[in-house]
Amino acid sequence: MEQHAPYLEQARRRLRAPASERPEEYLNGSLLGQRGAVDELATPALVLDLERFERNLKHMQDHCTAAAIGLRPHAKTHKCPVIAHRQLAAGAVGICCAKLGEAETMLAAGIGRILLTSPVVTAAAITRLLAAAAAADELLVVVDNPSNIAQLNEAALAAGQVQDVLLDLDPGLHRTGIEPGPDALSLAQQIDRSSNLKLRGLQMYAGHLQHVHSFAERDERSSKVMAVLAEFRRTMAAAGLPCEILSGGGTGTFDIDPRARVLNELQAGSYLFMDRQYNVLEPRSGTQLPFFTALFVQTRIVSCNRAGLATTDAGLKAFATDDEAPPIHEGGPQGSQYFFFGDEQGGLRWQHDAPVRLGEPVRAVTPHCDPTVNLYDDLHVIRGDELVDIWPIDARGRGA
């Protein structure tokens, strides 16, 4: 961990005081606490509606409590230690991180219970992993390969540590994990035999099912995944192998997976923010999922010289572009449609005569929240028309 000490100390210093005590660090810091200041934000800016965010936070935690399942939210969505602390304070059992750099950032900010949901396979990264684990209350990592298990055990032995691991099972996505069956059981037995590894349980995350539009189809397919996981858990029990933790699920299946009574940890992350992809899912009942869109990109009109057309200052660099153009939440002529107009610019089109104002703010829903967050340094936290705080996205760019 010594080679990372300068970064970690810098992160600790930055997180000691709230933004309101150090506004000079932030482009929009001078606007903190001012009513009506939200429209004056330098744009493009990532904006978080605090009331909606807090409702989402409470609803998911209440849901998990009622379903008797632990919530281990995925920090890859927000990459923000301030939010991770709020999730833990609300009752989360820990957090998930997708990358080792994210976990190091969260650890530096005092987040002590972390599940690393992707394998760590290089010698240098394993050294960092073990250093982080030595400083954490609990740091678990997933494995899905016999050579990685052997490498991790050898490094832990040399470090004089016992590393907690989960066996990662493939739910049919074929991204990471091993297919449940004899080979997976062999890996679990290898972990159990390893002198300096401790088998804590299983991860099975069906990411490919989170955005299946039809609730009935999502329910059917995810329930099948849970049945496979339950069967493998029985196989492990018959072989005398421990299986304390069963972790998986997400925002799209938050009200499906707990009913199977297999998982004891839910890894949902996007519920805090929501985005276009999640907003169009068919819910169990009602008209939409029971979470509010809380995250927006605020832009403004910078040119409007042609009828039915205006240009904004948020283009391809301001949004994740793996999905459709962002829906407009607020601002611009009624009925406007957003489109990407270049790297730096977006555009608005509308079909009727309508006044448009140069400099007018426009707030857009993110098409895909996780990779959009990764484009920004800070979250601008608003309540109504007041900028109440600025939260640093400290794990932004910590992809290794």
C-alpha positions as CSV (number, residue, x, y, z in Angstrom):
1,M,0.0,0.0,0.0
2,E,3.0,2.3,0.4
3,Q,3.1,3.2,-3.3
4,H,-0.5,4.5,-3.0
5,A,0.0,6.5,0.2
6,P,0.2,9.9,-1.6
7,Y,-3.1,9.3,-3.4
8,L,-4.8,8.0,-0.3
9,E,-3.7,10.8,1.9
10,Q,-4.8,13.3,-0.7
11,A,-8.2,11.6,-0.8
12,R,-8.5,11.7,3.0
13,R,-7.7,15.4,3.1
14,R,-10.3,16.2,0.5
15,L,-13.0,14.3,2.3
16,R,-12.4,15.8,5.7
17,A,-14.6,18.8,5.2
18,P,-18.0,19.3,3.4
19,A,-18.0,21.3,0.1
20,S,-19.7,24.2,1.9
21,E,-16.5,24.7,3.9
22,R,-14.2,24.6,0.8
23,P,-16.2,26.2,-2.0
24,E,-13.0,27.6,-3.6
25,E,-12.2,24.0,-4.8
26,Y,-15.3,23.9,-7.0
27,L,-16.2,25.7,-10.2
28,N,-19.7,26.3,-8.9
29,G,-18.7,26.6,-5.2
30,S,-19.6,30.3,-5.0
31,L,-23.3,29.4,-5.7
32,L,-23.6,27.1,-2.6
33,G,-26.6,28.0,-0.4
34,Q,-28.1,30.6,-2.8
35,R,-31.7,30.3,-3.7
36,G,-32.2,30.5,-7.5
37,A,-28.6,29.6,-8.1
38,V,-29.3,26.3,-9.8
39,D,-30.0,28.1,-13.1
40,E,-26.6,29.8,-12.9
41,L,-24.5,26.6,-12.7
42,A,-21.6,26.5,-15.1
43,T,-22.6,23.9,-17.7
44,P,-22.6,21.1,-18.5
45,A,-23.1,20.0,-14.9
46,L,-24.1,16.8,-13.3
47,V,-27.1,17.5,-11.0
48,L,-28.6,15.4,-8.3
49,D,-32.1,16.2,-6.9
50,L,-31.6,15.5,-3.2
51,E,-35.2,14.9,-2.3
52,R,-35.7,12.3,-5.0
53,F,-32.3,10.7,-4.2
54,E,-33.3,10.4,-0.5
55,R,-36.6,8.8,-1.4
56,N,-34.9,6.3,-3.6
57,L,-32.3,5.5,-0.9
58,K,-35.0,4.9,1.7
59,H,-37.3,3.0,-0.6
60,M,-34.7,0.4,-1.6
61,Q,-33.4,0.0,2.0
62,D,-37.0,-0.4,3.3
63,H,-37.7,-3.0,0.5
64,C,-34.6,-5.0,1.4
65,T,-35.4,-4.9,5.1
66,A,-39.0,-6.1,4.5
67,A,-37.7,-8.9,2.2
68,A,-35.1,-9.9,4.8
69,I,-32.2,-9.5,2.4
70,G,-29.1,-7.5,2.9
71,L,-28.5,-4.5,0.6
72,R,-24.9,-4.3,-0.7
73,P,-25.3,-1.5,-3.3
74,H,-22.9,-1.2,-6.2
75,A,-20.7,1.9,-6.0
76,K,-19.8,1.6,-9.7
77,T,-23.0,3.6,-10.3
78,H,-22.0,6.7,-8.3
79,K,-18.2,6.3,-7.6
80,C,-18.8,8.8,-4.7
81,P,-17.7,8.1,-1.1
82,V,-20.3,10.6,0.3
83,I,-23.0,8.5,-1.2
84,A,-21.5,5.2,0.0
85,H,-21.5,6.6,3.5
86,R,-25.2,7.5,3.2
87,Q,-26.0,4.0,2.0
88,L,-24.2,2.5,4.9
89,A,-25.9,4.9,7.3
90,A,-29.3,3.9,5.9
91,G,-28.6,0.2,6.6
92,A,-26.5,-1.3,3.8
93,V,-24.4,-4.3,4.9
94,G,-21.5,-3.0,2.7
95,I,-20.8,-1.9,-0.8
96,C,-19.7,-3.4,-4.1
97,C,-16.9,-2.0,-6.3
98,A,-16.3,-3.1,-9.9
99,K,-12.6,-2.2,-9.9
100,L,-9.7,-2.3,-7.5
101,G,-9.1,1.5,-7.8
102,E,-12.7,2.1,-6.8
103,A,-12.2,0.0,-3.7
104,E,-9.0,1.8,-2.8
105,T,-10.8,5.1,-3.1
106,M,-13.7,4.0,-0.9
107,L,-11.3,2.5,1.7
108,A,-9.4,5.8,1.8
109,A,-12.7,7.5,2.6
110,G,-13.5,5.2,5.5
111,I,-15.7,2.6,3.8
112,G,-14.6,-0.6,5.4
113,R,-16.8,-3.4,4.0
114,I,-16.3,-4.0,0.3
115,L,-17.0,-6.7,-2.2
116,L,-14.9,-6.5,-5.4
117,T,-17.1,-8.0,-8.1
118,S,-14.5,-8.4,-10.8
119,P,-11.5,-10.8,-10.7
120,V,-8.0,-9.4,-9.9
121,V,-5.5,-11.3,-11.9
122,T,-2.1,-9.5,-12.2
123,A,0.7,-9.8,-9.6
124,A,0.8,-6.1,-9.1
125,A,-3.0,-5.8,-8.6
126,I,-3.1,-8.7,-6.2
127,T,-0.4,-7.0,-4.1
128,R,-2.6,-3.9,-4.0
129,L,-5.7,-6.0,-3.2
130,L,-4.0,-7.7,-0.2
131,A,-2.7,-4.3,1.0
132,A,-6.3,-2.9,0.8
133,A,-7.7,-6.0,2.5
134,A,-5.3,-5.7,5.4
135,A,-6.6,-2.2,6.0
136,A,-10.3,-3.0,5.5
137,D,-12.9,-4.3,7.9
138,E,-13.8,-6.8,5.2
139,L,-12.7,-6.9,1.6
140,L,-14.0,-9.8,-0.5
141,V,-13.0,-10.6,-4.1
142,V,-14.5,-12.9,-6.7
143,V,-12.6,-15.7,-8.5
144,D,-13.6,-17.9,-11.5
145,N,-10.3,-19.5,-12.6
146,P,-8.0,-22.2,-11.1
147,S,-4.8,-20.3,-11.9
148,N,-6.1,-17.1,-10.4
149,I,-7.1,-19.1,-7.2
150,A,-3.5,-20.5,-7.0
151,Q,-1.9,-17.1,-7.7
152,L,-4.1,-15.4,-5.1
153,N,-3.4,-18.1,-2.5
154,E,0.4,-17.9,-3.1
155,A,0.4,-14.1,-2.7
156,A,-1.7,-14.3,0.5
157,L,0.6,-16.9,1.9
158,A,3.6,-14.7,1.2
159,A,1.9,-11.7,2.8
160,G,0.8,-13.8,5.9
161,Q,-2.9,-13.1,5.2
162,V,-6.0,-15.0,4.7
163,Q,-8.0,-13.6,1.8
164,D,-11.9,-13.9,1.7
165,V,-13.2,-14.9,-1.7
166,L,-16.5,-15.6,-3.4
167,L,-16.8,-18.0,-6.3
168,D,-18.2,-16.2,-9.3
169,L,-20.9,-18.1,-11.2
170,D,-22.0,-17.4,-14.8
171,P,-25.7,-16.8,-15.0
172,G,-25.7,-17.1,-18.8
173,L,-24.1,-13.7,-19.6
174,H,-20.7,-15.3,-20.2
175,R,-18.9,-12.2,-19.1
176,T,-17.2,-13.4,-16.0
177,G,-17.9,-16.4,-13.8
178,I,-17.9,-20.2,-14.3
179,E,-21.0,-22.2,-15.3
180,P,-22.6,-23.9,-12.3
181,G,-21.8,-27.6,-12.4
182,P,-18.9,-30.0,-11.8
183,D,-16.1,-27.5,-12.9
184,A,-17.5,-24.9,-10.6
185,L,-17.7,-27.4,-7.7
186,S,-14.0,-28.3,-8.4
187,L,-13.1,-24.6,-8.1
188,A,-15.0,-24.2,-4.8
189,Q,-13.1,-27.3,-3.5
190,Q,-9.8,-25.8,-4.6
191,I,-10.6,-22.6,-2.7
192,D,-11.6,-24.5,0.3
193,R,-8.3,-26.5,0.2
194,S,-6.2,-23.4,-0.2
195,S,-4.2,-22.5,2.9
196,N,-4.6,-18.8,2.7
197,L,-8.0,-18.4,1.1
198,K,-11.4,-18.5,2.8
199,L,-14.4,-19.5,0.8
200,R,-17.2,-17.2,1.9
201,G,-19.9,-18.0,-0.7
202,L,-21.1,-17.2,-4.2
203,Q,-21.7,-14.3,-6.6
204,M,-24.2,-14.7,-9.4
205,Y,-25.1,-11.4,-11.1
206,A,-27.4,-11.6,-14.2
207,G,-26.6,-8.2,-15.7
208,H,-28.1,-9.2,-19.0
209,L,-31.6,-9.5,-17.4
210,Q,-31.7,-6.1,-15.7
211,H,-33.1,-4.3,-18.7
212,V,-35.4,-6.9,-20.1
213,H,-38.5,-4.7,-20.8
214,S,-41.3,-7.1,-20.0
215,F,-41.8,-7.7,-16.3
216,A,-43.2,-11.2,-17.0
217,E,-40.2,-12.2,-19.1
218,R,-37.8,-10.6,-16.6
219,D,-39.5,-12.4,-13.7
220,E,-39.4,-15.8,-15.6
221,R,-35.7,-15.6,-16.7
222,S,-34.4,-14.2,-13.4
223,S,-36.3,-16.8,-11.4
224,K,-34.6,-19.5,-13.5
225,V,-31.2,-18.0,-12.6
226,M,-32.1,-18.1,-8.9
227,A,-33.2,-21.7,-9.2
228,V,-29.8,-22.6,-10.7
229,L,-28.1,-20.8,-7.9
230,A,-30.2,-22.6,-5.3
231,E,-29.3,-26.0,-6.9
232,F,-25.6,-25.2,-6.8
233,R,-25.8,-24.1,-3.2
234,R,-27.3,-27.5,-2.4
235,T,-24.5,-29.1,-4.3
236,M,-21.9,-27.2,-2.2
237,A,-23.7,-28.1,1.0
238,A,-23.7,-31.8,0.0
239,A,-19.9,-31.5,-0.5
240,G,-19.5,-30.0,2.9
241,L,-18.5,-26.6,1.5
242,P,-19.3,-23.3,3.3
243,C,-21.7,-20.8,1.6
244,E,-22.3,-17.9,3.9
245,I,-22.8,-15.2,1.3
246,L,-25.0,-15.4,-1.9
247,S,-24.7,-12.0,-3.7
248,G,-26.3,-10.8,-6.9
249,G,-29.3,-9.1,-8.4
250,G,-29.8,-5.5,-9.4
251,T,-32.2,-2.6,-9.9
252,G,-34.1,-4.3,-12.7
253,T,-34.8,-7.5,-10.6
254,F,-34.9,-5.8,-7.2
255,D,-38.5,-7.1,-6.5
256,I,-38.0,-10.5,-8.3
257,D,-34.8,-12.0,-6.9
258,P,-35.6,-11.7,-3.1
259,R,-38.8,-13.7,-3.5
260,A,-36.7,-16.8,-4.4
261,R,-35.2,-16.8,-0.9
262,V,-31.8,-17.7,-2.4
263,L,-29.7,-14.4,-2.4
264,N,-28.9,-12.9,1.0
265,E,-27.3,-9.8,-0.6
266,L,-28.8,-7.6,-3.3
267,Q,-26.2,-5.6,-5.5
268,A,-28.6,-2.9,-6.9
269,G,-26.9,0.4,-7.8
270,S,-28.8,2.4,-10.3
271,Y,-31.9,2.7,-8.2
272,L,-30.4,5.9,-6.6
273,F,-30.3,7.8,-9.8
274,M,-32.4,6.0,-12.5
275,D,-31.9,6.7,-16.2
276,R,-33.7,6.3,-19.5
277,Q,-32.9,2.6,-19.7
278,Y,-34.5,1.8,-16.4
279,N,-37.3,4.3,-16.7
280,V,-38.8,2.4,-19.7
281,L,-38.9,-1.0,-17.9
282,E,-42.3,-2.5,-17.3
283,P,-42.9,-2.7,-13.6
284,R,-44.6,-5.3,-11.5
285,S,-47.6,-3.0,-11.1
286,G,-48.3,0.7,-11.7
287,T,-46.8,2.8,-14.5
288,Q,-43.1,2.8,-13.7
289,L,-40.5,1.4,-11.3
290,P,-41.0,2.9,-7.8
291,F,-37.9,5.0,-8.0
292,F,-37.6,8.6,-9.1
293,T,-35.2,10.0,-11.7
294,A,-32.8,11.9,-9.5
295,L,-29.8,12.4,-11.8
296,F,-29.6,14.9,-14.6
297,V,-27.2,16.7,-16.9
298,Q,-27.9,20.4,-16.9
299,T,-26.9,22.2,-20.1
300,R,-28.0,25.5,-21.6
301,I,-28.9,27.0,-25.0
302,V,-25.8,28.7,-26.5
303,S,-27.1,29.4,-30.0
304,C,-30.7,29.8,-31.5
305,N,-30.5,31.4,-34.9
306,R,-32.8,29.1,-36.8
307,A,-36.5,28.3,-36.4
308,G,-37.2,25.1,-34.6
309,L,-33.5,24.5,-33.8
310,A,-31.2,25.4,-30.9
311,T,-27.8,24.4,-29.8
312,T,-26.7,23.5,-26.3
313,D,-23.3,23.1,-24.6
314,A,-23.7,19.3,-23.8
315,G,-22.7,17.0,-26.6
316,L,-21.1,13.6,-26.9
317,K,-18.6,14.3,-24.1
318,A,-21.4,15.1,-21.6
319,F,-23.4,11.9,-21.8
320,A,-22.8,8.2,-22.1
321,T,-23.6,7.5,-25.8
322,D,-24.3,3.7,-25.6
323,D,-28.0,4.4,-25.6
324,E,-30.5,6.8,-27.2
325,A,-30.3,10.6,-27.0
326,P,-31.3,11.9,-23.5
327,P,-34.9,12.7,-22.8
328,I,-35.5,16.3,-21.8
329,H,-36.8,16.7,-18.2
330,E,-37.1,20.4,-18.0
331,G,-36.4,23.5,-20.1
332,G,-36.5,24.3,-23.8
333,P,-39.5,24.8,-26.0
334,Q,-42.4,22.4,-25.3
335,G,-42.1,19.1,-27.2
336,S,-38.4,19.6,-27.9
337,Q,-36.3,16.5,-28.8
338,Y,-32.6,16.4,-27.8
339,F,-30.0,15.1,-30.2
340,F,-26.2,15.0,-30.3
341,F,-24.8,17.8,-32.4
342,G,-21.1,17.1,-32.0
343,D,-18.4,16.5,-29.3
344,E,-19.2,19.7,-27.4
345,Q,-22.7,20.5,-28.5
346,G,-26.1,19.0,-28.3
347,G,-29.2,20.2,-30.1
348,L,-32.9,20.8,-29.6
349,R,-35.5,20.4,-32.4
350,W,-39.2,21.2,-32.2
351,Q,-42.0,21.4,-34.7
352,H,-44.1,24.5,-33.7
353,D,-43.5,28.2,-33.3
354,A,-42.2,28.7,-29.7
355,P,-40.0,31.3,-28.1
356,V,-36.5,30.2,-27.2
357,R,-34.1,32.1,-24.9
358,L,-30.3,32.3,-25.3
359,G,-28.7,31.0,-22.1
360,E,-31.9,29.1,-21.0
361,P,-31.0,26.1,-18.8
362,V,-32.2,22.6,-20.0
363,R,-32.1,19.6,-17.7
364,A,-31.8,16.2,-19.4
365,V,-32.3,12.6,-18.1
366,T,-29.1,10.6,-18.5
367,P,-29.5,7.8,-21.1
368,H,-27.2,5.5,-19.0
369,C,-26.3,6.8,-15.5
370,D,-23.2,4.8,-14.6
371,P,-20.9,5.8,-17.5
372,T,-22.4,9.3,-17.5
373,V,-21.3,9.8,-13.9
374,N,-17.8,8.7,-14.8
375,L,-17.5,11.7,-17.1
376,Y,-17.8,14.3,-14.3
377,D,-15.7,15.3,-11.3
378,D,-18.5,16.4,-9.0
379,L,-22.2,16.0,-8.3
380,H,-24.1,19.2,-7.8
381,V,-26.7,18.5,-5.1
382,I,-29.9,20.6,-5.4
383,R,-33.0,21.1,-3.4
384,G,-35.6,23.0,-5.5
385,D,-33.7,26.0,-6.9
386,E,-30.9,25.9,-4.3
387,L,-27.4,24.4,-4.7
388,V,-27.1,22.7,-1.2
389,D,-23.8,20.8,-1.7
390,I,-21.2,19.5,-4.1
391,W,-20.1,15.9,-3.7
392,P,-16.8,14.8,-5.3
393,I,-16.9,11.7,-7.5
394,D,-13.5,10.6,-6.2
395,A,-13.4,7.2,-7.8
396,R,-13.9,8.6,-11.2
397,G,-11.3,7.3,-13.6
398,R,-10.1,4.7,-11.0
399,G,-10.6,1.9,-13.6
400,A,-7.5,-0.1,-12.6
